[in-house]
Amino acid sequence: MSEMGWMMGEPRRKGKTMATTHLARTTTGVEVEEVEQSDGVEMLRMQVSDRLGITLDEFFCRLDDGHYDATDDENLLRLVMLAPFARAA
């Protein structure tokens, strides 16, 4: 995800489907693209795999066991903050 980032906030509802918001930086500012929740889960799955080298299920187990409670790593905290959105799927 070279020039892309995540935005945390309230999930938006599209009918019965919740969507996450994905931000992409452009030369003119910030472009917001809404994605389906399943797409957001897949993005998190890929980020967890790329950054931590583990599966999303293993990430959730470690998260539940408190493995990441004392971290101050901003990249890891972004993954931790997105976990509730992936679990709701």
C-alpha positions in Angstrom: 0.0 0.0 0.0 2.5 2.6 -1.1 0.7 5.9 -0.9 -2.4 4.6 0.8 -3.5 4.9 4.4 -6.4 4.0 6.7 -8.9 6.2 8.5 -10.4 5.1 11.7 -13.9 6.2 12.6 -17.4 5.1 12.7 -18.3 2.5 10.0 -20.7 3.7 7.5 -23.8 1.7 6.8 -24.9 0.9 3.2 -28.2 -0.9 3.6 -27.4 -3.9 5.8 -23.8 -3.9 4.9 -21.2 -2.0 6.9 -18.4 -0.4 4.9 -14.9 0.8 5.9 -13.4 3.9 4.5 -10.1 3.8 2.6 -8.0 6.8 1.9 -5.7 7.4 -1.0 -3.4 10.3 -1.2 -3.4 12.2 -4.4 -1.5 15.2 -5.7 -4.7 17.3 -5.2 -5.5 16.1 -1.6 -7.3 13.1 -0.2 -9.6 10.9 -2.1 -12.1 8.8 -0.1 -13.2 5.5 -1.5 -15.8 3.4 0.3 -15.3 -0.3 0.2 -17.5 -3.3 1.3 -16.6 -4.8 4.7 -15.4 -8.0 3.1 -12.9 -5.9 1.1 -11.8 -4.3 4.3 -11.3 -7.6 6.0 -9.2 -8.8 3.0 -7.1 -5.6 3.2 -6.5 -6.2 6.9 -5.6 -9.9 6.2 -3.0 -8.8 3.7 -1.5 -6.1 5.9 -1.3 -8.6 8.9 0.4 -11.1 6.6 2.8 -8.6 5.1 3.7 -6.8 8.3 3.6 -9.6 10.8 4.0 -12.7 8.7 1.0 -14.4 10.4 -2.6 -15.2 9.6 -5.5 -13.0 10.5 -6.7 -15.7 12.9 -3.3 -15.8 14.6 -3.3 -12.0 14.9 -6.7 -12.2 16.6 -5.5 -14.9 19.0 -2.4 -12.8 19.9 -4.6 -9.7 20.3 -7.0 -11.5 22.6 -4.1 -12.8 24.7 -2.8 -9.3 25.2 0.3 -9.8 23.1 0.0 -6.2 21.7 -1.2 -4.4 24.8 2.1 -2.6 25.5 3.1 -1.8 22.0 3.8 1.8 20.8 4.5 0.7 17.2 2.2 2.9 15.1 2.0 0.4 12.3 0.9 -2.3 14.7 -1.5 0.0 16.4 -3.2 0.7 13.1 -3.8 -3.0 12.7 -5.1 -3.3 16.2 -7.5 -0.4 15.7 -8.9 -2.1 12.6 -9.5 -5.5 14.2 -13.1 -4.7 15.4 -14.1 -4.0 11.8 -12.8 -7.3 10.6 -14.4 -9.2 13.5 -17.8 -7.8 12.7 -17.8 -9.5 9.3 
